[in-house]
């Protein structure tokens, strides 16, 4: 399940079980390429000046609240 609370200058809560890998190549003011096999592939090219809370069971729970303007 993905709950996306637009506008993009906001926050995204992604509660999907990620049985796969995430390749995040985005400086957060840029583009995110998410190649995890959820039901296919998500390519999100929206400018994200926001914060992402990731509660997916990958290797436990990861909550990432850092504003990412980096690689």
N, CA and C of each residue as an Amber inpcrd file, in Angstrom:
protein
   213
   0.8470000  -1.1980000   0.0000000   0.0000000   0.0000000   0.0000000
   0.8770000   1.2400000   0.0000000   0.4940000   2.1910000  -0.7990000
   1.2390000   3.4450000  -0.8180000   0.2740000   4.5950000  -0.5650000
   0.5850000   5.3590000   0.4630000  -0.2170000   6.5320000   0.7770000
   0.5980000   7.7570000   0.4050000   0.1280000   8.4690000  -0.5730000
   0.8700000   9.6260000  -1.0570000   0.0630000  10.8810000  -0.7480000
   0.5830000  11.6990000   0.1490000  -0.1380000  12.8800000   0.5950000
   0.4320000  14.0930000  -0.1180000   0.0140000  14.2930000  -1.3510000
   0.4280000  15.4460000  -2.1280000  -0.0980000  16.7140000  -1.4640000
   0.4580000  17.8430000  -1.6740000   1.3950000  18.3160000  -2.6910000
   2.8010000  17.7840000  -2.4500000   3.6270000  17.8520000  -3.4870000
   4.9600000  17.2620000  -3.4210000   5.8560000  17.9480000  -2.3990000
   5.5500000  19.2130000  -2.0850000   6.2450000  19.8370000  -0.9610000
   5.4480000  19.4390000   0.2730000   5.5660000  18.1900000   0.6360000
   4.7990000  17.6210000   1.7330000   5.5250000  16.4070000   2.2500000
   4.7990000  15.3120000   2.4930000   5.4770000  14.1170000   2.9530000
   4.8400000  12.8720000   2.3800000   5.6570000  11.8630000   2.1680000
   5.1840000  10.6010000   1.6240000   5.3520000   9.5100000   2.6610000
   4.2610000   8.7950000   2.9050000   4.3250000   7.6640000   3.8170000
   4.1720000   6.3990000   2.9870000   5.2380000   5.6290000   2.9110000
   5.2490000   4.4260000   2.0960000   5.2710000   3.2210000   3.0220000
   4.1580000   2.4920000   3.1000000   4.0610000   1.3660000   4.0210000
   4.0410000   0.0420000   3.2710000   4.6030000   0.0020000   2.0950000
   4.5860000  -1.2280000   1.3060000   5.6780000  -2.1770000   1.7780000
   5.3580000  -3.4680000   1.8560000   6.3990000  -4.4500000   2.1970000
   7.3670000  -4.6080000   1.0430000   8.6060000  -4.2260000   1.2870000
   9.5870000  -4.2320000   0.2120000  10.3570000  -5.5460000   0.2240000
   9.8830000  -6.5110000  -0.5280000  10.6770000  -7.7190000  -0.7000000
  11.4630000  -7.5260000  -1.9820000  12.5430000  -6.8540000  -1.8880000
  13.3360000  -6.5170000  -3.0630000  14.3820000  -5.4860000  -2.7060000
  14.7750000  -4.6960000  -3.6950000  15.8060000  -3.7110000  -3.4430000
  15.3260000  -2.3400000  -3.8850000  15.8530000  -1.3190000  -3.2560000
  15.5250000   0.0450000  -3.6270000  16.7930000   0.7430000  -4.0780000
  16.7560000   1.2240000  -5.3060000  17.8680000   2.0090000  -5.8220000
  17.4210000   3.4600000  -5.8470000  17.9310000   4.2270000  -4.9100000
  17.5170000   5.6180000  -4.7870000  18.6810000   6.4940000  -5.2310000
  18.5730000   7.0410000  -6.4320000  19.6820000   7.8100000  -6.9870000
  19.3790000   9.2960000  -6.9590000  18.5250000   9.7170000  -6.0190000
  18.0370000  11.0770000  -6.0880000  18.7390000  11.9720000  -5.0960000
  19.3150000  13.0700000  -5.5550000  19.3650000  14.2280000  -4.6620000
  17.9360000  14.7020000  -4.5150000  17.4400000  14.8330000  -3.2740000
  16.0160000  14.9210000  -3.0350000  15.3220000  16.0630000  -3.7790000
  16.1120000  17.0750000  -4.1630000  15.5530000  18.0390000  -5.1030000
  15.9500000  17.5310000  -6.4870000  15.2870000  16.4870000  -6.9140000
  15.6570000  15.8360000  -8.1680000  14.7140000  14.7040000  -8.4760000
  15.2520000  13.5310000  -8.8010000  14.3880000  12.4360000  -9.1940000
  14.7170000  11.1740000  -8.4230000  13.6880000  10.3810000  -8.1820000
  13.8570000   9.1170000  -7.4860000  13.4990000   7.9730000  -8.4260000
  14.4320000   7.0540000  -8.5630000  14.1620000   5.8520000  -9.3450000
  14.0690000   4.6920000  -8.3660000  12.8730000   4.1610000  -8.2260000
  12.6300000   3.0840000  -7.2780000  12.4160000   1.7970000  -8.0650000
  13.3770000   0.8710000  -7.9840000  13.3170000  -0.3330000  -8.8010000
  12.9040000  -1.5410000  -7.9820000  12.2150000  -1.3280000  -6.8700000
  11.8010000  -2.4550000  -6.0500000  10.5860000  -3.1360000  -6.6770000
  10.5960000  -4.4710000  -6.7130000   9.4430000  -5.1780000  -7.2930000
   8.2530000  -5.1500000  -6.3490000   7.4190000  -4.1420000  -6.5130000
   6.2260000  -4.0510000  -5.6790000   5.1050000  -4.7320000  -6.4290000
   4.5250000  -4.0560000  -7.3740000   3.7630000  -4.7030000  -8.4370000
   4.2530000  -4.0060000  -9.6830000   5.4610000  -4.3400000 -10.0950000
   6.0840000  -3.6490000 -11.2120000   7.1250000  -2.6690000 -10.7080000
   7.2860000  -1.5720000 -11.4090000   8.3390000  -0.6330000 -11.0810000
   7.7990000   0.7910000 -11.0580000   8.2960000   1.5750000 -10.1190000
   7.8540000   2.9560000  -9.9790000   9.0040000   3.8780000 -10.3320000
   8.7610000   4.7520000 -11.2800000   9.7380000   5.7830000 -11.6110000
   9.1090000   7.1260000 -11.2690000   9.6270000   7.7430000 -10.2250000
   9.0490000   8.9880000  -9.7310000  10.0210000  10.1150000 -10.0440000
   9.6400000  10.9810000 -10.9700000  10.5520000  12.0420000 -11.3900000
  10.0990000  13.4010000 -10.8790000   9.2870000  13.4100000  -9.8420000
   8.8000000  14.6720000  -9.3030000   9.8510000  15.2850000  -8.3890000
   9.9550000  16.6060000  -8.3830000  10.8990000  17.2700000  -7.4700000
  10.4230000  17.1460000  -6.0310000  11.2560000  16.5130000  -5.2140000
  10.8390000  16.2390000  -3.8550000  11.5390000  17.1650000  -2.8810000
  10.9260000  18.2720000  -2.5770000  11.4400000  19.1050000  -1.4970000
  10.5520000  18.7870000  -0.3100000  10.8320000  17.6890000   0.3520000
   9.9360000  17.1800000   1.3690000  10.6680000  16.1760000   2.2200000
   9.9130000  15.4230000   2.9880000  10.5130000  14.3970000   3.8110000
   9.8220000  13.0700000   3.5650000  10.6100000  12.0030000   3.6020000
  10.0830000  10.6740000   3.3340000  10.1880000   9.8230000   4.5850000
   9.0530000   9.2610000   4.9920000   9.0370000   8.3460000   6.1200000
   8.8230000   6.9470000   5.5670000   9.8380000   6.1130000   5.7040000
   9.7990000   4.7730000   5.1370000   9.6640000   3.7630000   6.2690000
   8.4950000   3.1410000   6.3830000   8.2470000   2.1870000   7.4590000
   8.1940000   0.7660000   6.9220000   8.8930000   0.5010000   5.8430000
   8.8030000  -0.8070000   5.2030000   9.6450000  -1.8370000   5.9460000
   9.1080000  -3.0410000   6.1250000   9.9060000  -4.1180000   6.7350000
  10.9380000  -4.6530000   5.7590000  12.1200000  -4.0670000   5.7940000
  13.1650000  -4.4880000   4.8730000  14.1330000  -5.3720000   5.6550000
  14.8200000  -4.7740000   6.5780000  15.5680000  -5.5570000   7.5640000
  15.2000000  -4.9740000   8.9210000  13.9360000  -5.0090000   9.2290000
  13.4110000  -4.3100000  10.3900000  12.6650000  -3.0760000   9.9370000
  12.6240000  -2.0670000  10.7960000  11.9150000  -0.8380000  10.4630000
  12.9050000   0.2980000  10.2980000  12.7600000   1.0150000   9.2190000
  13.6380000   2.1550000   8.9570000  12.7850000   3.4090000   8.8380000
  13.0410000   4.3620000   9.7090000  12.3490000   5.6450000   9.6380000
  13.3820000   6.6940000   9.2780000  13.2530000   7.2170000   8.0760000
  14.2370000   8.1650000   7.5660000  13.5800000   9.5310000   7.4680000
  13.9080000  10.4170000   8.4000000  13.2730000  11.7260000   8.4250000
  14.2550000  12.8200000   8.0390000  15.3390000  12.4480000   7.3860000
  16.3440000  13.4380000   7.0290000  15.9700000  14.1300000   5.7330000
  16.0830000  15.4380000   5.6940000  15.8930000  16.1370000   4.4140000
  17.0790000  15.8580000   3.5080000  16.8150000  15.1520000   2.4100000
  17.9270000  14.6910000   1.5910000  18.1800000  15.6270000   0.4290000
  19.2250000  16.3950000   0.5550000  19.7100000  17.1300000  -0.6080000
  21.1280000  16.6090000  -0.8500000  21.1930000  15.3260000  -1.2270000
  22.4700000  14.6470000  -1.4190000  22.2380000  13.4290000  -2.3050000
  23.3090000  12.7030000  -2.5550000  23.1960000  11.4670000  -3.3380000
  23.0220000  10.3020000  -2.3860000
